[in-house]
Amino acid sequence: MSDSMILSNLENGVLTISLNRPDKLNSFNFKMGSQIKEALMEAESSQDVRCVLLTGVGRAFCAGQDLAEATEVSNDPDRDLSEIVHHTYLPIIKGIRELEKPVVCAVNGTAAGAGANIALACDIVIASEEAKFIQSFSQIGLIPDSGGTYILPRLIGLARATALTFLGEKITANDAVEMGLIWKSYPADEFMKEAQAIASKLAKMPTRGFGLTKRGFNAGFSNDLESQLKLEANLQAEAGETHDYNEGVQAFLEKRKPKFKGN
C-alpha cells in the first residue's frame, strides 16, 4: 500500500500484512486500524489470496492502542472509548475470525493489550522466543477488549485468564506455548522463516475446507452438541462439492500428491 502505516505484500498465495509504526511499537491509531480492515477485505475478496500472514515491523508486534489518540477521544465530552473499539478492534477481530481463509500471526516481539488479543484471534499463532504477551489493560484501568474477554478464557481457562488480566504480568513465548496460548515459539533468527513456511504450506492446501472449518469452530462456541453436529453435516456436504475434495480423493487413489486450487 502507498501509506506506510502497514506494509502489504502478496506472493505465492500468501498476503503478508506487517504493522508498520515501529517508532510507536506498532500501536494502533484510527488510520492503521482502517488500513488493516482494508487489507482483510482484500484478502476476503481476492481469489489470489490463500493465506494471510500478520506480523510487525521492528522490535514489537503491537503495543496495543496509541494512548495519545485514546486520551484525545476520552477528553472530548462528546466521545468515549467505545468509539475506538467500534471503529478499530471490533471489525478487525470479526474480520480475522470470519475470513474463511487461514490467518497466521507471527509475533515478532512484545504483544500487549489489544495487540495481544488481535494475535490470539488468529488461527495459528507462533512467536519469536524473545516475544512477550501482556494483558496490560489493568495497568490503565480498562477491560480486555479486542475479543479478550471472549477468546482468552476459551484458550487457557477462566482461572489463568483472570490472573493474566488482573495482574498484567508479562508472559514469555515459551510459557505461552506451555499454557496453550499459542502454537509454537522459535529462536529469533529462525522465527520468520518458520512463519513463512507455515503460511506457504497453508496457501497450497484446501482453502475452502479451511474456511468451512473456521465457520464450524466459530459456531461451536455457542451451539449445543445437537446443533453443532447438524452444522458439521451441512458443512461437510458443502466441502464435498469442492474441487479440492475431488482432487484429494483422486490423488489418494492414484497414490500421488494432490494439487489443490483452494476452491
SULKA-V52521 format. One record per pair of residues at least 12 apart in sequence whose C-alpha atoms are under 10 Angstrom apart, sorted by sequence separation. I is the first residue (numbers start at 1). J is the second residue. If there is no record, write none. Layout:
i: <I	I>
j: <J	J>
//
This chain:
i: <6	7	8	20	40	107	149	152	173	174	216	219	220	246	247	248	5	6	7	19	39	70	105	106	107	120	135	148	149	152	172	173	216	245	247	4	5	6	19	70	105	119	244	246	247	4	5	6	69	104	105	216	217	244	245	4	5	19	103	104	105	106	111	116	117	149	215	216	244	3	4	5	19	104	105	110	116	117	135	148	215	243	244	245	17	18	36	103	104	105	106	107	108	109	110	115	116	117	216	243	244	245	17	65	103	104	105	106	107	108	109	115	116	160	213	216	242	243	244	6	65	102	103	104	105	106	107	108	109	110	111	112	113	114	115	116	156	161	212	215	242	243	5	102	103	104	105	106	107	108	109	110	111	112	113	114	115	144	242	17	96	101	102	103	104	105	106	107	108	109	110	111	112	113	114	143	144	157	212	213	241	5	16	17	65	96	107	108	109	110	111	112	113	114	143	156	157	212	213	5	15	65	93	97	107	108	109	110	111	112	113	155	156	211	212	239	6	15	89	93	96	97	107	111	112	113	121	141	155	156	5	6	89	92	93	95	96	97	107	113	120	121	135	138	139	155	156	209	212	213	5	6	8	15	93	94	96	117	118	119	120	121	135	138	139	154	155	209	212	3	4	5	7	8	15	89	93	116	117	118	120	135	136	137	138	139	153	211	3	5	6	7	14	85	89	92	93	113	117	118	121	135	136	137	138	139	152	209	210	5	6	26	113	114	116	117	118	121	134	135	136	137	138	208	209	4	5	8	25	26	113	114	115	117	120	121	133	134	135	136	137	208	209	3	7	25	26	33	113	114	116	117	120	135	136	6	10	13	15	16	25	26	27	113	114	117	118	134	135	136	206	209	1	13	14	15	22	23	24	25	26	27	28	114	117	134	135	136	208	13	14	15	16	17	18	19	20	21	22	23	25	26	27	28	29	30	113	117	120	133	134	135	208	209	12	13	14	15	16	17	18	19	20	21	22	23	24	25	26	27	28	29	30	116	133	134	135	206	208	209	11	12	13	14	15	16	17	18	19	20	21	22	23	25	26	27	28	29	132	133	134	206	207	208	1	10	11	12	13	14	15	16	17	18	19	20	22	24	25	26	27	28	29	132	133	134	206	10	12	13	14	15	16	17	18	19	21	22	24	25	26	27	28	29	30	131	132	133	205	206	10	17	18	21	22	24	26	27	29	30	131	132	133	10	19	20	21	22	24	25	28	29	131	132	206	10	19	20	24	28	130	131	132	133	206	9	10	18	19	129	130	131	132	133	205	9	52	61	128	129	130	132	8	61	62	127	128	129	131	8	61	62	63	64	127	128	129	52	60	61	62	63	64	65	126	127	7	51	60	61	62	63	64	65	133	6	7	51	52	53	54	55	56	59	60	61	62	63	64	65	127	6	7	37	50	51	52	53	54	55	56	58	59	60	61	62	63	64	65	126	127	6	33	37	40	41	44	50	51	52	53	54	55	56	57	58	59	60	61	62	63	64	126	211	36	37	40	43	44	49	50	51	52	53	54	55	56	57	60	62	63	64	94	113	125	206	208	210	34	35	49	50	51	52	53	54	55	56	62	63	64	93	94	205	206	207	208	209	30	33	34	37	38	41	44	45	55	56	61	62	64	92	93	131	204	205	206	207	208	209	29	33	36	37	40	41	44	56	60	61	90	91	92	113	126	127	129	130	131	204	205	206	207	208	28	32	33	36	37	39	40	43	44	62	89	90	112	125	126	127	128	129	130	204	205	206	207	30	31	34	37	38	43	44	62	89	90	125	126	127	128	129	130	131	203	204	205	206	30	33	34	37	41	43	61	88	89	112	124	125	126	127	128	129	130	203	204	205	29	30	33	36	37	40	111	123	124	125	126	127	128	129	203	28	85	86	110	111	122	123	124	125	126	127	128	129	202	28	81	85	110	120	127	128	129	130	110	120	128	129	40	82	110	119	128	54	55	109	127	128	54	126	127	61	107	126	128	127	128	154	54	126	127	53	126	52	60	61	63	64	125	151	52	53	54	59	60	61	62	63	64	124	150	53	55	59	60	61	64	126	63	64	124	107	124	105	107	106	109	108	64	108	25	26	27	107	108	25	26	27	106	107	25	27	28	106	16	25	27	28	14	15	16	17	18	27	106	107	14	16	26	106	105	106	104	123	104	106	104	105	104	103	102	104	103	102	101	102	101	101	102	101	102	100	101	100	101	102	100	101	102	100	101	100	101	102	99	100	101	102	98	100	101	97	100	99	100	98	99	97	98	97	97	98	97	55	55	54	53	53	53	54	53	51	52	53	51	52	50	51	50	51	52	51	52	50	51	50	51	49	50	51	48	50	50	51	50	49	50	51	50	101	16	14	16	15	14	15	13	14	12	13	14	12	13	14	15	11	13	14	13	14	12	13	12	50	50	49	50	47	48	47	47	13>
j: <18	19	20	32	52	119	161	164	185	186	228	231	232	258	259	260	18	19	20	32	52	83	118	119	120	133	148	161	162	165	185	186	229	258	260	18	19	20	33	84	119	133	258	260	261	19	20	21	84	119	120	231	232	259	260	20	21	35	119	120	121	122	127	132	133	165	231	232	260	20	21	22	36	121	122	127	133	134	152	165	232	260	261	262	35	36	54	121	122	123	124	125	126	127	128	133	134	135	234	261	262	263	36	84	122	123	124	125	126	127	128	134	135	179	232	235	261	262	263	26	85	122	123	124	125	126	127	128	129	130	131	132	133	134	135	136	176	181	232	235	262	263	26	123	124	125	126	127	128	129	130	131	132	133	134	135	136	165	263	39	118	123	124	125	126	127	128	129	130	131	132	133	134	135	136	165	166	179	234	235	263	28	39	40	88	119	130	131	132	133	134	135	136	137	166	179	180	235	236	29	39	89	117	121	131	132	133	134	135	136	137	179	180	235	236	263	31	40	114	118	121	122	132	136	137	138	146	166	180	181	31	32	115	118	119	121	122	123	133	139	146	147	161	164	165	181	182	235	238	239	32	33	35	42	120	121	123	144	145	146	147	148	162	165	166	181	182	236	239	31	32	33	35	36	43	117	121	144	145	146	148	163	164	165	166	167	181	239	32	34	35	36	43	114	118	121	122	142	146	147	150	164	165	166	167	168	181	238	239	35	36	56	143	144	146	147	148	151	164	165	166	167	168	238	239	35	36	39	56	57	144	145	146	148	151	152	164	165	166	167	168	239	240	35	39	57	58	65	145	146	148	149	152	167	168	39	43	46	48	49	58	59	60	146	147	150	151	167	168	169	239	242	35	47	48	49	56	57	58	59	60	61	62	148	151	168	169	170	242	48	49	50	51	52	53	54	55	56	57	58	60	61	62	63	64	65	148	152	155	168	169	170	243	244	48	49	50	51	52	53	54	55	56	57	58	59	60	61	62	63	64	65	66	152	169	170	171	242	244	245	48	49	50	51	52	53	54	55	56	57	58	59	60	62	63	64	65	66	169	170	171	243	244	245	39	48	49	50	51	52	53	54	55	56	57	58	60	62	63	64	65	66	67	170	171	172	244	49	51	52	53	54	55	56	57	58	60	61	63	64	65	66	67	68	69	170	171	172	244	245	50	57	58	61	62	64	66	67	69	70	171	172	173	51	60	61	62	63	65	66	69	70	172	173	247	52	61	62	66	70	172	173	174	175	248	52	53	61	62	172	173	174	175	176	248	53	96	105	172	173	174	176	53	106	107	172	173	174	176	54	107	108	109	110	173	174	175	99	107	108	109	110	111	112	173	174	55	99	108	109	110	111	112	113	181	55	56	100	101	102	103	104	105	108	109	110	111	112	113	114	176	56	57	87	100	101	102	103	104	105	106	108	109	110	111	112	113	114	115	176	177	57	84	88	91	92	95	101	102	103	104	105	106	107	108	109	110	111	112	113	114	115	177	262	88	89	92	95	96	101	102	103	104	105	106	107	108	109	112	114	115	116	146	165	177	258	260	262	87	88	102	103	104	105	106	107	108	109	115	116	117	146	147	258	259	260	261	262	84	87	88	91	92	95	98	99	109	110	115	116	118	146	147	185	258	259	260	261	262	263	84	88	91	92	95	96	99	111	115	116	145	146	147	168	181	182	184	185	186	259	260	261	262	263	84	88	89	92	93	95	96	99	100	118	145	146	168	181	182	183	184	185	186	260	261	262	263	87	88	91	94	95	100	101	119	146	147	182	183	184	185	186	187	188	260	261	262	263	88	91	92	95	99	101	119	146	147	170	182	183	184	185	186	187	188	261	262	263	88	89	92	95	96	99	170	182	183	184	185	186	187	188	262	88	145	146	170	171	182	183	184	185	186	187	188	189	262	89	142	146	171	181	188	189	190	191	172	182	190	191	103	145	173	182	191	118	119	173	191	192	119	191	192	127	173	192	194	194	195	221	122	194	195	122	195	122	130	131	133	134	195	221	123	124	125	130	131	132	133	134	135	195	221	125	127	131	132	133	136	198	136	137	198	182	199	182	185	185	188	188	146	191	109	110	111	191	192	110	111	112	191	192	111	113	114	192	103	112	114	115	102	103	104	105	106	115	194	195	103	105	115	195	195	196	195	214	196	199	198	199	199	199	199	202	202	202	202	203	203	206	207	207	208	207	208	208	209	210	209	210	211	210	211	211	212	213	211	212	213	214	211	213	214	211	214	214	215	214	215	214	215	215	217	218	218	192	195	195	195	196	198	199	199	198	199	200	199	200	199	200	200	201	202	202	203	202	203	203	204	203	204	205	203	205	206	207	207	207	208	210	210	262	196	196	199	199	199	200	199	200	199	200	201	200	201	202	203	200	202	203	203	204	203	204	204	261	262	262	263	261	262	262	263	262>
//
